Amino acid sequence: MKPHAILLRAPGEIDPASRSRAAGTAGAPAILQRSDDDFIDATLEDLRSGAGRAGLAASLAAARVDGVLKLFQPMQRQFHVALLEAVCDAPGAPRVDPARIESAGMVLRRIQPGGTARQGWMRATGRLRGWVAIDAEIERDDRHDPLPANRLARKAVGPPALARELATYAAQAPGALLAEHVIPLFLAPPDVCAEASKTLYYGIVPTTSSDLSEAPGEMPEGFEVGSAAFRDHLVAPLAGAAMTLPGAGSPVMQAWRDQADIPPGTSGHDPLVTKFVQMLRQLAIEFDAFGDSAASRAVFAELETIALPLVLQPGETIPQAVTAGTFLRVCVALLLERRRLDQQEISAYRDAGIPMLLVDDPTQTPASWPAPEMPASWPARDAAAAGRLTAALSAALGERFKAVKGRAGRFDVAGARYQIRAFLRVKPECGCPTRTVWSDYSEPFTIAPWYEGAGAAPVQVPLPDVTDRNLLKSLKPNVAFVVPPALNNLLGGSADDLAKGKGSASPAPDLQWICAFSIPIITICAFIVLNIFLSLFDLIFRWLLFIKICIPFPKISGSSSGGGS
């Protein structure tokens, strides 16, 4: 006799949608949110009876943000359990015999950011590929298996030679060797299933992961080379516009670095200086325009095609110009690295066509030193030339983002939406091979960031009484720092000089030090500093009402007053 089809769905007492579900249709897993320490044992105990299962409905995850279900992370002391039952597609929906089931699991898929397609967390040929789009054909295939070995085995039909050929041919299809990460589903203990008269499965819904894909993190959409956001972010000359440069014909002044930070409307503010230093910061920090990578060299090469005209100095009759790349590179050393050029660098830049003028700055020691001459202006560029530079900048930013972001993590994208879907592998029956049975997708959910409160009681950290001298004597050092000579000499100097920025990290005397401290004392110092800065920043953020709650209670004495033993 042909066995009944199998349906996977949440237990009817827990799932509010079960009453309106059409006969013969699968359902989605129920997702519980638990904060108790022994949440698995407590959940299994409740599954034994109908009343217990009905009570579990109160534990369904219910927090929402902008209408989307929100789950929490284990560090927030919240855990999520997926619950399902397996029933036969027959009148009365009898329970499935667990002996028919070979294995069970579920997959967690991400809804593609900015779209509706789903992605699976995939591996292939020993490498973690990360999030890969799920093909629409796979979404429609109720027999699909997350593991490639099982998929290929089902293709291997017929005589052995033909089966091998079919499996080899199937393995050549795109994505044929992708293995989707499977989350274990566990069959409830036999006594629980017997008392419940149900075949029940449960699994932990992961909301955090240390997995990192082999692929580097990609720049999020919306900041491409042609986007308005990227174009508006660029300092105007980098987007192709003309700009008058500050101090034309005079040497570049190191004081411009501090002057650039003076707010508009304040005495000393110079918009040309601010814009010029901002351009240097973008090129050097964001785009790494003076680095050694291929993308950096491409940006520098484009900058070298820009000629910056110089002011005619006394005695000069022929207009001269400098290339933007070389000129800006020397400005980075002076203004961003805050250092003077050595004689070798000065000679090299002069040979490259950068004229040097003598700076007369009495606030510096020595008061006179060479610096590059400031050109008169930055020329406007035609659309083609501007497009080449912005394309090179965009490519360099993408490489910079990959280097800083590192490899993509499983739950890296803030606000991303996910769904879980469970499956059973049914053992071969009636001459048919192993088959896969899927549940519906769960409701889409997002994962709360680690810093968000989840309603759990805060962790308490008792602090020692710093006024108790005997207690302080008992707080022996339990952590030690090995301090290098330069840092020790800096900290061992005058505190007043250190506060005024006049401290010196001298390498002499050349002695290392081991400094031991008590961690509780470090905690007290951190607590005091925290309270000081919370009060200071409250002037800006007005946050003390929300982030600091202090409640008095009587001191608990360690001695007994009742006289009992």
C-alpha positions in Angstrom: 0.0 0.0 0.0 1.3 3.4 -0.9 2.2 5.4 2.2 0.5 8.7 3.0 2.2 11.9 2.1 3.8 13.8 5.0 3.0 17.4 6.1 5.3 19.5 8.3 3.7 22.3 10.4 3.6 23.9 13.8 1.5 22.1 16.4 -2.1 23.2 16.2 -2.4 24.3 19.8 0.5 26.7 19.3 -0.1 28.0 15.8 -3.0 30.5 15.5 -3.1 30.0 11.7 -3.8 26.3 12.1 -7.6 26.9 12.3 -7.7 28.5 8.9 -5.3 26.2 7.1 -6.7 24.2 4.3 -6.6 20.4 4.6 -3.6 18.8 3.0 -1.3 21.9 3.2 1.9 22.2 5.1 2.5 25.0 7.6 5.4 27.1 8.9 7.5 26.4 12.0 6.4 28.0 15.3 9.2 30.2 16.7 9.2 30.4 20.5 11.2 33.0 22.5 12.5 31.8 25.8 14.6 33.4 28.5 14.7 30.6 31.1 18.0 28.8 31.6 16.7 25.3 31.0 14.4 26.3 28.1 14.7 23.1 26.2 13.7 20.9 29.1 10.9 23.3 30.0 9.6 23.3 26.4 9.7 19.5 26.1 7.8 19.2 29.4 5.1 21.6 28.1 4.8 19.6 24.9 3.5 16.5 26.7 0.0 17.8 27.2 -2.5 19.8 25.2 -2.8 22.4 28.0 1.0 22.7 28.0 1.2 23.1 24.3 -1.6 25.7 24.4 0.4 27.5 27.1 3.4 27.6 24.8 1.5 29.9 22.5 2.2 32.7 25.1 5.9 32.1 24.4 5.7 32.8 20.6 8.2 35.4 19.5 6.2 38.6 19.3 8.5 41.6 19.4 8.3 43.7 16.2 10.1 46.6 14.6 8.3 48.4 11.8 5.8 45.5 11.6 8.6 42.9 11.1 9.1 40.1 13.7 12.2 40.6 15.7 14.4 37.9 17.3 17.2 38.5 19.8 20.7 37.2 20.3 21.9 34.8 23.0 24.0 37.6 24.6 20.7 39.3 25.2 19.7 36.2 27.2 16.9 35.3 24.8 16.7 32.1 22.9 14.5 30.9 20.1 13.1 27.5 19.5 11.5 26.3 16.3 8.7 23.7 16.8 7.0 21.4 14.3 4.9 18.3 14.1 4.9 15.7 11.3 1.5 14.4 10.3 0.2 12.1 7.6 -1.9 13.8 4.9 -4.9 11.7 5.8 -8.3 12.3 7.5 -7.6 13.1 11.1 -4.0 14.0 10.4 -2.5 11.0 12.3 1.1 11.3 13.5 3.9 10.1 11.3 5.8 7.0 12.5 9.3 8.4 13.4 10.8 5.2 12.0 9.9 6.5 8.6 12.2 9.5 9.0 15.8 9.3 8.1 16.9 12.8 9.2 15.5 16.3 9.8 16.8 19.8 9.6 16.0 23.4 8.7 17.6 26.1 6.6 17.8 29.8 7.4 17.6 32.0 4.3 18.1 35.7 3.9 15.7 37.8 1.9 18.0 39.7 -0.5 18.6 43.2 0.7 16.6 45.6 -1.4 14.7 42.7 -3.1 12.4 39.8 -2.6 14.6 36.8 -3.8 16.1 34.5 -1.1 19.7 33.6 -0.4 21.2 30.6 1.3 24.4 30.3 3.3 26.4 28.1 1.0 29.6 26.0 0.9 31.2 24.5 -2.2 34.4 22.4 -2.7 35.6 23.1 0.8 35.1 26.8 0.7 32.5 28.9 2.4 30.8 30.9 -0.3 28.5 33.0 1.9 25.1 34.2 0.8 24.2 32.8 -2.6 20.9 33.5 -4.4 18.4 30.6 -4.4 17.3 29.8 -7.9 13.6 30.1 -8.6 13.5 26.6 -9.8 14.8 25.3 -6.5 12.2 27.3 -4.6 9.5 25.5 -6.6 11.1 22.0 -6.3 9.6 20.3 -3.3 12.1 17.5 -3.7 15.2 19.7 -3.4 17.8 18.6 -0.8 20.2 21.1 0.7 23.1 18.7 0.3 24.6 18.1 -3.1 25.4 14.4 -2.4 21.7 13.7 -1.9 20.7 15.7 -4.9 23.2 13.9 -7.2 22.2 10.5 -5.8 18.7 11.0 -7.0 19.9 11.7 -10.5 21.8 8.4 -10.5 19.1 6.1 -11.8 19.2 3.0 -14.1 22.1 0.6 -14.6 25.3 1.4 -12.8 27.2 2.7 -15.8 24.3 5.0 -16.8 23.8 6.1 -13.2 27.4 7.3 -13.0 27.1 9.2 -16.3 23.9 10.9 -15.2 25.4 11.9 -11.8 28.6 13.2 -13.5 26.5 15.2 -16.0 24.3 16.6 -13.2 27.4 17.7 -11.2 28.4 20.0 -14.1 25.3 22.2 -13.8 25.8 25.6 -12.2 25.3 25.4 -8.4 25.1 21.6 -8.4 27.9 21.3 -5.8 26.6 24.1 -3.5 25.8 22.8 0.0 23.4 24.9 2.1 24.0 25.1 5.8 21.6 22.9 7.6 20.5 23.6 11.2 19.7 20.4 13.1 16.2 19.4 14.0 15.8 17.0 16.9 13.0 14.5 17.4 11.4 15.0 20.8 12.1 12.1 23.2 9.8 9.0 22.6 7.9 9.4 25.9 7.1 13.1 25.1 5.8 12.1 21.6 3.8 9.2 23.1 2.1 11.4 25.7 1.4 14.1 23.2 0.3 11.6 20.5 2.4 13.6 18.1 5.7 13.3 16.2 7.4 16.5 17.3 10.6 18.2 16.2 12.5 21.1 17.7 15.6 23.1 16.8 17.4 26.2 17.9 17.1 29.2 15.6 20.5 30.8 15.2 20.7 34.5 15.5 24.5 34.9 15.7 27.4 33.2 14.0 31.2 33.3 13.8 31.2 32.1 10.2 33.0 34.2 7.7 32.7 33.7 3.9 35.7 33.4 1.7 34.4 36.3 -0.3 35.2 39.8 1.0 32.5 42.2 2.1 31.0 44.1 -0.7 30.1 47.8 -0.7 26.3 48.1 -0.1 24.1 49.2 -3.0 23.4 52.9 -3.5 27.0 54.2 -3.5 28.0 53.2 -7.0 30.1 55.5 -9.2 27.0 56.9 -11.0 24.9 57.4 -7.9 24.0 60.8 -6.5 25.1 59.8 -3.1 28.7 59.0 -4.3 28.8 62.2 -6.5 27.6 64.4 -3.6 30.1 62.9 -1.2 33.1 63.9 -3.3 34.8 67.2 -2.8 33.8 69.3 -5.9 37.2 69.1 -7.7 37.2 65.3 -7.5 33.8 65.3 -9.3 35.2 67.5 -12.1 34.5 71.1 -10.9 37.0 73.9 -10.8 38.2 75.3 -7.5 40.4 78.3 -6.4 43.2 77.0 -4.2 44.2 78.8 -0.9 47.4 80.7 -0.6 48.2 80.7 -4.3 51.9 81.4 -4.9 52.9 80.9 -1.3 54.3 77.8 0.5 51.9 75.2 1.9 51.5 76.0 5.7 51.3 73.2 8.3 49.0 75.5 10.3 46.3 74.8 7.6 45.7 71.4 9.1 44.3 72.9 12.3 42.7 75.9 10.5 40.7 73.5 8.4 38.8 72.3 11.5 37.6 75.8 12.5 33.8 75.8 12.1 32.2 78.2 9.6 31.2 81.5 11.1 34.1 81.4 13.5 37.1 83.6 13.5 39.9 82.1 11.5 37.7 79.9 9.3 38.8 79.8 5.6 36.5 77.8 3.3 39.3 77.3 0.7 41.6 75.8 3.3 38.8 73.6 4.7 37.9 72.3 1.3 41.5 71.7 0.3 42.3 69.7 3.4 39.0 67.8 3.1 40.1 66.8 -0.4 43.4 65.5 0.9 41.6 63.5 3.6 39.3 61.9 1.0 42.2 61.0 -1.3 44.6 59.7 1.3 42.2 58.0 3.8 39.1 57.0 1.9 40.5 56.2 -1.5 44.1 55.4 -0.5 45.2 57.4 -3.6 48.9 57.3 -2.6 49.1 53.6 -1.7 50.6 50.7 -3.5 47.6 48.7 -4.6 46.5 48.5 -8.3 43.4 50.6 -7.5 45.5 53.2 -5.7 47.9 53.5 -8.6 45.0 53.9 -11.0 43.7 56.9 -9.0 47.2 58.4 -8.8 47.6 58.0 -12.5 44.4 59.9 -13.2 45.5 62.7 -10.8 48.8 63.0 -12.7 46.8 63.9 -15.8 45.6 67.1 -14.1 47.8 70.2 -14.5 47.6 72.8 -11.7 48.8 76.2 -12.9 51.4 78.0 -10.8 51.5 81.8 -10.1 54.2 83.7 -12.0 56.9 84.5 -9.4 59.1 87.6 -9.8 61.5 87.1 -12.7 59.4 84.3 -14.3 57.9 84.9 -17.8 56.8 81.4 -18.8 53.7 79.9 -17.0 54.4 76.7 -15.2 52.2 73.9 -13.8 52.6 70.9 -11.5 50.8 67.6 -11.7 48.1 67.1 -9.1 49.1 63.6 -8.0 52.7 64.5 -7.1 51.7 67.9 -5.5 49.0 66.4 -3.4 51.2 63.5 -2.2 53.7 66.0 -0.7 50.9 67.9 0.8 49.7 64.8 2.6 53.1 64.5 4.3 52.9 68.1 5.5 49.3 68.4 6.5 48.0 65.0 7.4 51.1 63.2 8.6 52.2 66.5 10.2 55.9 66.1 9.4 58.5 68.0 7.5 60.2 66.7 4.5 63.8 65.5 4.8 66.5 66.6 2.4 66.2 63.5 0.2 62.4 64.0 -0.2 62.9 67.7 -1.0 65.4 66.8 -3.8 63.1 64.1 -5.2 60.1 66.4 -5.4 62.2 69.2 -6.9 63.3 66.7 -9.6 59.6 65.8 -10.1 58.9 69.5 -10.9 57.5 70.6 -7.6 58.9 74.1 -6.7 59.9 74.6 -3.0 59.6 77.8 -1.2 61.0 78.8 2.2 58.4 78.9 5.0 58.9 81.6 7.6 57.0 80.4 10.7 58.3 81.7 14.0 56.0 79.3 15.9 58.0 76.4 14.5 61.6 75.2 15.3 63.5 75.8 13.1 61.5 78.8 11.9 62.5 78.4 8.2 62.1 75.2 6.2 61.1 74.3 2.6 57.5 73.6 1.6 55.9 73.2 -1.9 54.5 76.2 -3.7 50.7 76.4 -3.7 49.2 76.4 -7.3 46.6 79.0 -8.3 43.6 76.8 -9.0 42.2 73.4 -9.8 40.8 73.3 -13.4 37.4 72.1 -14.4 37.4 68.8 -16.4 35.3 67.6 -19.2 32.7 64.9 -18.7 34.9 62.1 -20.0 37.9 63.0 -17.9 35.8 63.5 -14.8 34.2 60.2 -15.4 37.5 58.4 -15.5 38.6 59.9 -12.2 35.3 59.1 -10.4 35.4 55.6 -11.8 38.9 55.1 -10.5 37.9 56.6 -7.1 34.9 54.3 -6.9 37.0 51.2 -7.6 39.6 52.3 -5.0 36.8 52.9 -2.4 35.5 49.4 -3.1 38.9 47.8 -2.5 39.3 50.0 0.6 36.0 48.9 1.9 36.9 45.2 1.4 40.1 45.7 3.2 38.5 47.4 6.2 35.3 45.4 6.2 37.1 42.0 5.9 35.3 38.9 5.0 31.5 38.9 5.1 29.8 37.4 8.1 26.6 35.5 8.2 24.6 38.2 10.0 26.6 41.3 9.1 23.8 43.2 7.4 21.9 45.3 9.9 18.1 45.1 9.5 18.3 42.1 7.1 15.3 39.9 7.0 15.4 36.1 7.3 13.1 33.1 7.2 13.5 29.5 8.3 12.2 26.4 6.5 12.2 22.9 7.9 12.5 19.6 6.0 12.4 15.9 6.6 14.2 13.2 4.7 11.9 10.2 4.4 13.4 6.8 4.1 12.9 4.8 0.8 9.4 3.4 0.7 7.7 1.1 -1.8 10.7 1.0 -4.1 11.0 4.8 -4.1 14.2 6.5 -3.2 14.7 8.8 -0.2 12.6 11.9 -0.6 12.6 15.4 1.0 9.5 17.0 2.6 9.5 20.7 3.3 7.5 22.9 5.6 6.4 26.4 4.5 8.6 29.4 5.2 8.3 31.1 8.6 7.2 34.7 8.9 10.1 37.0 7.9 12.1 38.2 10.9 15.0 40.5 11.6 17.6 40.1 14.3 18.0 42.8 17.0 21.5 44.4 17.3 23.6 43.2 20.2 23.3 46.5 22.0 19.5 46.5 22.1 17.7 45.6 25.4 15.5 42.5 25.3 13.8 42.8 28.6 16.0 40.5 30.5 17.2 41.5 34.0 20.6 43.3 33.9 23.8 41.4 35.0 24.9 42.7 38.4 28.5 43.5 39.1 29.1 44.1 42.9 31.8 46.7 43.5 34.1 46.7 46.6 33.8 49.4 49.2 36.8 51.7 48.5 36.5 53.3 52.0 37.2 49.9 53.7 41.0 50.0 54.1 41.1 46.4 55.2 39.2 45.3 52.2 41.5 47.3 49.9 44.5 45.6 51.4 43.0 42.2 50.5 42.6 43.2 46.8 45.9 41.8 45.6 46.9 42.6 42.0 45.6 39.9 39.6 46.6 41.4 36.2 49.9 42.8 35.0 50.9 45.0 32.1 54.3 44.8 30.5 55.1 48.5 29.7 57.7 49.4 27.0 60.4 52.0 27.9 59.0 54.8 25.8 55.5 54.5 27.1 56.7 54.2 30.7 58.9 57.3 30.3 56.0 59.2 28.9 53.7 58.3 31.7 56.4 58.8 34.3 57.0 62.4 33.4 55.2 65.5 34.5 51.4 65.1 34.5 51.0 68.8 33.8 53.2 68.5 30.7 51.3 65.4 29.6 48.0 67.3 29.9 49.4 70.1 27.8 50.6 67.8 25.1 54.3 68.4 25.9 55.1 64.9 27.2 58.0 63.1 25.6 58.1 59.4 24.8 61.8 59.1 25.3 63.5 55.7 24.8 65.9 56.4 27.7 66.2 54.9 30.3 65.8 51.7 28.2 64.0 49.7 30.9 60.8 47.7 30.6 58.4 47.7 33.5 55.8 45.2 34.8 52.9 47.0 36.5 50.4 44.9 38.4 46.8 46.0 39.3 43.7 44.7 40.8 40.9 44.2 38.3 38.2 45.3 40.9 40.1 48.6 41.3 40.3 49.0 37.5 36.5 48.4 37.5 35.9 51.1 40.1 38.0 53.6 38.2 36.2 52.8 35.0 32.8 53.2 36.8 33.8 56.6 38.2 35.0 57.8 34.7 31.9 56.4 33.2 29.6 58.4 35.5 31.6 61.6 34.8 31.3 61.3 31.1 27.7 60.2 31.2 26.9 63.4 33.0 29.0 65.5 30.6 27.5 64.0 27.5 24.0 64.3 29.0 24.4 68.0 28.1 24.3 66.9 24.5 22.3 63.7 24.3 19.9 64.1 27.3 20.1 60.4 27.9 20.5 59.9 31.6 16.8 59.4 32.1 16.9 56.3 29.8 20.3 54.7 30.3 21.0 55.0 34.0 18.5 53.7 36.5 19.6 53.7 40.2 17.3 52.2 42.8 18.2 52.3 46.6 17.9 49.3 48.8 19.1 48.5 52.4 22.6 47.2 52.8 22.5 43.5 53.2 24.6 42.5 56.2 26.6 39.3 56.2 25.8 38.6 60.0 22.6 37.0 61.3 20.5 39.0 63.8 18.1 36.2 64.6 20.4 34.3 66.9 19.8 31.1 65.1 22.6 28.6 64.3 
